[in-house]
C-alpha cells in the first residue's frame, strides 16, 4: 500500500474518533452549534474513505483502455467530498431554523466545550499533516481532505467561542445563530472544493508557478534548438502533462534533435516530479515570435 493510501486510511480512523467525541459533546449539551460541528465531521470520515478508494484507483498503471493512467480518479473523490459538504451544510441550516423557532438552554456546557476542544486539537494536528503530505506527494485527494479538516478546525473554533458566549450570556437563541453561520461557511467550502476539482477534470493548466518553471527549464536546457512554442500543460492528480513544439535548425539530424529532447525531458522530470513530456520537433522555418527562446 502506498504512503498516500495509508494516510487516507488513517484519516478515516481519526475521523471516526473525532466525530464520536463531537457527537458526545453535542448530546451532553443539547447544543445545535456543537451538533452542526459534529455533523460536518461525519463528512471527514466519508471523504477519507472516498480518498482511499480514489488513491487506490489512481495508483494503477496505464493500460490499453487508459493509456494516460488513472490519475484523475483523485479529482472524482474531491468532487464527491465537496458535494457531501454542501449536503451537510443544508442539513445544518434546517436544524438552525428549527432552533430559532424553539431555542433551548444548554446542559453541561463546560464539559461539552472541553470535549469538543480536545477533538479540535486532534483535527488541527491531522489537517497540518495531510496538507504537508498532500503537497509533498502531489495528491489532490489528500490536499482536499486536509483542507476540509482544516475548515472543520476553524469551524470548531468559532463554535466553541459561540457556545461559550451562549453559556456566559444566557441567551440560547445565539446557539442556532452560530449553527447557521457554521452552515454558510461549510457551504462555501464545499462550493470551492467542487469548483477546483471540476477544473482538474476539465484539464485546467498547471499553476502559474509550474508553467513558469517549465518555460525556464526549456530555455535553460534546450541548447542547440532555436525556440519552443505552443507550450501546454495540464495537471491530473500527481502527474503534470507538458507538450510543446521544439524548433531546431533545418540541417540538424534526427539523432541530434533527439538528444536535445532527451535532455529537456530529463530536466523537466527531475525538477517537476511526475511530469509526462511530449515534444514535437519542427525545422527552423516553423519558428514563431511568441515562442520560448532557447539560451
C-alpha positions in Angstrom: 0.0 0.0 0.0 1.4 3.4 -1.0 2.0 6.1 1.7 -0.8 8.3 0.4 -3.3 5.4 0.7 -2.1 4.7 4.2 -2.6 8.4 5.1 -6.2 8.3 3.7 -7.0 5.1 5.6 -5.6 6.6 8.9 -7.6 9.7 8.2 -10.8 7.7 8.2 -9.9 6.2 11.6 -9.0 9.5 13.1 -12.2 11.0 11.7 -14.3 8.3 13.4 -12.7 9.1 16.8 -13.1 12.9 16.4 -16.7 12.5 15.2 -17.6 10.4 18.2 -16.1 13.0 20.6 -18.1 15.8 19.0 -21.4 13.9 19.0 -20.9 13.1 22.6 -20.3 16.8 23.4 -23.4 17.7 21.4 -25.5 15.1 23.2 -24.2 16.2 26.6 -25.1 19.9 26.0 -28.0 19.8 23.6 -26.2 22.5 21.6 -27.2 22.9 17.9 -23.9 24.6 17.2 -21.9 21.6 18.6 -24.3 19.2 16.7 -23.5 21.1 13.5 -19.8 20.8 14.1 -20.2 17.0 14.7 -22.3 16.6 11.6 -19.6 18.2 9.5 -17.1 15.7 11.0 -19.1 12.8 9.6 -18.1 14.0 6.1 -14.5 13.8 7.1 -14.9 10.0 7.6 -16.8 9.5 4.3 -14.3 11.8 2.4 -11.3 9.9 3.8 -12.8 6.6 2.7 -13.5 8.0 -0.7 -10.0 9.4 -0.9 -8.6 6.0 -0.1 -10.6 4.3 -2.9 -9.6 7.1 -5.3 -5.9 6.8 -4.5 -6.1 3.0 -5.0 -7.5 3.6 -8.4 -5.1 6.4 -9.3 -2.1 4.2 -8.4 -3.0 1.7 -11.1 -0.6 1.8 -14.1 -1.7 2.9 -17.5 -3.4 0.1 -19.5 -4.9 -0.4 -23.0 -8.1 1.4 -22.1 -6.5 4.1 -20.1 -3.1 4.9 -21.8 -2.7 8.1 -19.8 -3.2 6.4 -16.5 -5.8 6.7 -13.8 -4.6 10.0 -12.2 -8.0 11.8 -12.5 -9.7 9.4 -10.0 -8.5 11.7 -7.2 -10.5 14.6 -8.7 -13.7 12.5 -8.6 -13.1 11.9 -4.9 -12.7 15.6 -4.2 -15.9 16.4 -6.2 -17.9 13.8 -4.2 -16.5 15.2 -1.0 -17.5 18.8 -1.9 -21.0 17.6 -2.8 -21.3 15.9 0.6 -20.1 19.0 2.4 -22.9 21.0 0.7 -25.5 18.4 1.7 -24.2 18.7 5.3 -24.5 22.5 5.2 -28.1 22.3 4.1 -29.0 19.8 6.9 -27.4 22.2 9.5 -29.3 25.1 8.1 -32.6 23.2 8.6 -31.6 22.4 12.2 -30.7 26.0 12.8 -34.0 27.2 11.5 -35.9 24.8 13.8 -33.7 26.0 16.7 -34.6 29.6 16.1 -38.3 28.7 16.4 -37.7 27.0 19.7 -34.4 27.9 21.4 -33.3 25.8 24.4 -30.8 26.4 27.2 -27.6 24.4 27.2 -26.8 21.5 29.6 -23.3 20.8 31.0 -21.7 23.5 28.8 -18.3 23.3 30.5 -17.9 19.5 29.8 -19.2 19.8 26.3 -16.8 22.6 25.4 -13.8 20.7 26.9 -14.6 17.5 24.9 -15.1 19.5 21.7 -11.8 21.3 22.2 -9.9 18.1 22.5 -11.4 16.9 19.2 -10.4 20.2 17.6 -6.8 19.9 18.7 -6.6 16.4 17.2 -8.2 17.6 14.0 -5.7 20.5 13.7 -2.7 18.3 14.0 -4.0 15.9 11.5 -5.0 18.6 9.0 -1.5 20.0 9.1 0.0 16.6 8.4 -2.4 15.9 5.5 -1.7 19.3 3.8 2.0 18.8 4.2 2.0 15.3 2.8 -0.5 16.2 0.0 1.7 19.0 -1.3 4.9 16.9 -0.9 3.3 13.9 -2.7 1.2 16.0 -5.1 -2.0 14.3 -4.1 -5.2 16.3 -4.8 -7.2 13.8 -2.7 -5.1 14.3 0.4 -5.0 18.1 -0.1 -8.8 18.2 -0.4 -9.1 16.1 2.7 -6.6 18.3 4.6 -8.4 21.5 3.6 -11.7 20.1 4.7 -10.4 19.1 8.1 -8.7 22.5 8.4 -12.0 24.1 7.6 -13.5 21.9 10.3 -10.9 23.2 12.8 -11.8 26.8 12.0 -15.5 25.9 12.4 -14.8 24.3 15.7 -13.0 27.4 17.0 -16.0 29.6 16.0 -18.4 27.1 17.5 -16.5 26.9 20.8 -16.4 30.7 21.1 -20.1 31.0 20.3 -21.2 28.3 22.7 -19.1 29.9 25.4 -20.9 33.2 24.7 -24.3 31.4 25.0 -23.1 30.0 28.3 -22.0 33.3 29.7 -24.8 35.5 28.4 -27.6 33.0 29.0 -29.1 33.8 25.5 -30.0 30.4 23.9 -31.0 32.0 20.7 -27.3 32.5 19.9 -26.9 28.7 19.6 -28.9 28.3 16.4 -27.5 31.5 15.1 -24.0 30.1 15.4 -25.1 26.9 13.7 -26.4 28.9 10.8 -23.1 30.7 10.4 -21.3 27.4 10.5 -23.6 26.1 7.8 -22.9 29.0 5.5 -19.1 28.6 6.0 -19.4 24.9 5.2 -21.5 25.7 2.1 -18.8 28.0 0.8 -16.0 25.4 1.5 -18.0 22.7 -0.4 -18.5 25.0 -3.4 -14.8 25.9 -3.7 -13.8 22.2 -3.4 -16.2 21.2 -6.2 -15.1 24.1 -8.4 -11.4 23.3 -8.1 -11.9 19.6 -8.7 -14.0 20.2 -11.8 -11.2 22.4 -13.1 -8.9 19.4 -12.8 -11.3 17.2 -14.6 -11.6 19.8 -17.4 -7.8 19.7 -17.9 -7.0 23.1 -16.4 -3.5 24.3 -16.9 -0.9 23.7 -14.2 -0.3 26.6 -11.7 1.4 29.7 -13.0 4.5 28.7 -10.9 4.8 25.3 -12.6 4.2 26.9 -16.1 7.0 29.4 -15.3 9.3 26.5 -14.3 8.5 24.6 -17.5 9.3 27.6 -19.7 12.5 28.4 -17.8 13.7 24.8 -18.0 13.1 24.7 -21.7 15.1 27.9 -22.2 18.0 26.7 -20.0 18.3 23.1 -21.2 17.3 23.4 -24.9 20.8 24.3 -26.1 21.1 23.5 -29.9 17.4 24.3 -30.6 16.1 27.7 -31.8 12.9 28.0 -29.7 9.9 26.2 -28.3 6.3 27.3 -28.9 2.8 26.2 -28.2 3.8 25.1 -24.7 0.8 23.5 -23.0 0.3 21.9 -19.5 -2.4 20.2 -17.6 -2.5 18.5 -14.2 -4.1 15.2 -13.4 -3.6 14.1 -9.8 0.1 13.7 -9.1 1.0 13.9 -12.8 1.7 17.0 -14.9 1.5 16.7 -18.6 3.6 19.0 -20.7 3.7 19.2 -24.5 5.3 21.7 -26.9 6.8 22.2 -30.4 10.6 22.4 -30.4 12.1 24.3 -33.4 15.6 23.1 -34.4 17.9 24.1 -37.4 16.7 22.5 -40.6 20.1 20.8 -41.2 20.1 19.1 -37.8 20.0 15.3 -37.8 17.2 13.3 -36.2 19.8 11.9 -33.7 20.9 15.4 -32.7 17.4 16.7 -32.2 16.5 13.5 -30.2 19.4 14.2 -27.8 18.0 17.7 -27.1 14.6 16.2 -26.4 16.1 13.7 -24.0 17.9 16.4 -22.2 14.7 18.5 -21.9 12.7 15.5 -20.7 15.3 14.7 -18.0 15.4 18.3 -16.8 11.6 18.6 -16.5 11.2 15.2 -14.9 13.9 15.9 -12.3 12.7 19.3 -11.4 9.0 18.7 -11.5 8.3 15.1 -10.3 5.6 13.2 -12.2 6.0 15.2 -15.4 5.0 13.5 -18.6 6.6 15.3 -21.6 5.6 15.1 -25.3 7.8 17.1 -27.8 7.1 17.7 -31.5 10.2 18.6 -33.4 10.0 21.2 -36.2 12.5 22.7 -38.7 13.8 26.2 -38.4 11.2 27.9 -40.7 8.5 27.0 -38.3 9.7 29.4 -35.6 7.2 31.8 -34.1 7.8 35.1 -32.5 5.8 34.2 -29.4 8.0 31.1 -28.7 10.3 30.4 -25.8 13.8 31.4 -26.9 16.5 28.8 -26.1 19.6 30.2 -24.3 
